[in-house]
Amino acid sequence: MQDDIDETTFIDHPVVPTGTTLGSLKGTPDYELGKSKINAFIDATSGCDEVGKFALADYEWLSADDIATPVSIEFKR
C-alpha cells in the first residue's frame, strides 16, 4: 500500500476517468467518498497475510446505474 493515499490511481471505475488520482479530487464530495473507500479497503485487508483469505470493504459509493443502490466490492487477496 502507498503511504500517501492521495497518490492512489483509479484504473477502472464507472464514473471516475481512468488514471485519475484521489488527490486530484480534493475539494469535491468525491474526494471524501473515495478516501473513505480506500481507507475501508486498507483497514479490511491490513494484517491479512494468509494466502487465499478474503476481505470485504464496504463503503457508501452509489451505483452508476441508478445513483441509489449502495455498492460493495469483494476483494480476494
Sequence and secondary structure as in RCSB ss.txt:
>XXXX:A:sequence
MQDDIDETTFIDHPVVPTGTTLGSLKGTPDYELGKSKINAFIDATSGCDEVGKFALADYEWLSADDIATPVSIEF
KR
>XXXX:A:secstr
  S GGG B SS SSS TT BGGGGTTSHHHHHHHHHHHHHHHHHTT  STT EEEEEEEEE TTTS SEEEEEE
E 
